[in-house]
Amino acid sequence: MCEGSIQTIELLEEELRRVNEALQREIAGREEAEKQALQNETKYRLLLNNIPQKVFYKDR
C-alpha cells in the first residue's frame, strides 16, 4: 500500500468518526425530546382523566 493511501484512509476514518459522533448526539437529542414528550403526554392525560370537571380544548 502506498503512503498516500494510508493517509487517505486515516482522513476518511477521522471523518467517519466525526460524523458518527454527530449522529450519536443527534440521536440522543431526539431520544430526550421523545422522552419529554411522552412524560408530558402522560402527565396531562392523567390530569385530564382524573379531574371531576369537564375540559375541552379550543384550537384558535
Secondary structure, DSSP 8 states (H G I E B T S, - for coil): --HHHHHHHHHHHHHHHHHHHHHHHHHHHHHHHHHHHHHHHHHHHHHHHH-SS-------
